[in-house]
């Protein structure tokens, strides 16, 4: 193997890129253990500390998992991919409007597909979520986490992995929008719950048109909430530590 000494990037990045490509291509399969650091150091003609940093980056990406003293190739979890994408979007200074415009396309799509594919167990999970949301609203507590869960449950009912991966970071960032609006609009919980109940009823009836319409109505309420709360829809989304 040729020494890894590209002038345009740190050596650890070249180690990372090469191993990542081999994993993605399937040259190294999930469950396979990587060679030890000393072996990789010899293969790439770099110091062990350089190899170690490249491996750390792969661990952060969810492509490697430590099992005992060995690093094993793994399939990244959706949550890990979503958090990585969320961090990148924060660094790009995306705004509430940016994220809302994407959600305004993805969430109605989820509602339409879910109406066609949702199972009895998935409807039961939505019913439990609605009960939890109602109890939170009645007690004056924040329903933000339950709201995000409701939308995620609908997305899961699409049984479309590409759609789930596409919307996951958007969902995390939308949570910041709900959190920003909620303190200024205590009545928003009641309206949110009403919209969710209508979406649920539509899904029970396999009525895709109604499910999409109520989803869009809910998203428009979210947008109007910024105006009523006096918040800028075009400000960058802050990192949410919760």
Helices and strands as residue ranges (DSSP letters): H 11-25, H 37-44, H 48-60, E 64-67, E 70-73, H 78-91, H 96-117, H 120-138, H 144-156, H 161-182, H 188-204, H 208-229
